[in-house]
Amino acid sequence: MPQHQWLDGALIVLMAVGLIGTLYHRIHLGFGIGDRAIQLVGICLVIPSILILGLEDKITKENMGTILGAIIGYVLSGIGSPDVKPKGKNSEKDETEKEGRAGPPQARG
């Protein structure tokens, strides 16, 4: 029998709300499922699972802290990076074509 029934239940509800809420929001508003949505769903499923396993003594407290620290570090490391796709090697060519010139100005001599 679980030791912390009310806490386990709350974490399971959090998992369901995170998964269903994110998918409903992304699909209903027409955004699609992107990288950040997948990260959010993963976090909503993994962190409560680790907490439940730790509270029920299925994993040690030290392991739980290590796993949660790694997950939180991974998530927070991506906060400052923009969601912009990296430009290809033809990016200068594309920009000059948009401006209406064929390339850099040439010197007359």
N, C-alpha and C positions, 0 to 999 in steps of 0.2 A: 504494500500500500504506500502511495507517495507520502512523503513527509510534509510537503508544503502544497497541499491541494489547491488552495485559493491562489497562490502565486503561480503555480503551474498553469492553472486555468486562465489566468490573466495573460500570461505569456503566449499561450496558444491562441487566445483571442487577438492579441497583438499581431501574431503571425498571419492570421486569416485576414484581419483588417488591412494590414500592410500589403498583402498580396492582391486581394480583391480590389481594394481602393486604388492602388496604383494602376492596375490593369484597366479598371473601369475609367479612371481619369484619362489615361493616355489614349485609349481606344475611342471613348465617347467624344472627346474633344478633337480627335483626328490627328494627334501628334505622332502616333506610331510608337513602337517599342524601341527606344534608343539605348545607348550605352548607360546613361545615368539611371534610366528606369530599371534596367537589369541589375545595376549595382544596388539600387534601393530595395528591390525585391529580394535579392540575395542577403542583404543585411537584415531585412525583416524576418527572414527565415533562419539564418545562421546564428545570430546573436541570441535570440530566445532559446534556440536549441541548446547552445553551449551553456547558457544559464540554467536551464532545466537539468541537464546532465550534471552540472556542478552541484546544484542544490540537492540532488538525489544521490550524491556520492558515487556516481558512476565514473567520474573523472576526478582527479585530485584538484584541490584548490590552486595549487601551483600551475598545473596544466591549464586550468580554466583561465587564470590570469594571463598566462603566456599567449594562449589562443586569442583571447579578447584583445590583448595589446597589439598583436599582429594584425588583426582585422581592423581595429580602429586606426592603426598607423597607415594601413593601406588606403582606407577610405579618406582619411584626412590628407594624405599626400596628393590626392587628385583634386583638391579643392581649388588651388590656385591656377591650375592649367585650364585653358579655354577649350571649348568643344569644337574648335576649328580644325578641319582636316589639313594635314600638311600639304604644301604646294608641291607640285611635281617639278621636274627639272626644266620644263618648258614654261615656267611661270613668267619669266621676263618677256618671252615672245608673246604670250597671251596679253600681257599688260600693254605692250607697244601696239599690238593690233587693235586693242580697244581705243587707244588714243588716236588712231588714224595715221600712224606713221609706220614705216616698214622696219625701222631699226634705229640705232643711235645715230645722231647727226655725224656726217663725215666732214673732215676738214678739206677745204679746197686748196689745191696747191699747184 
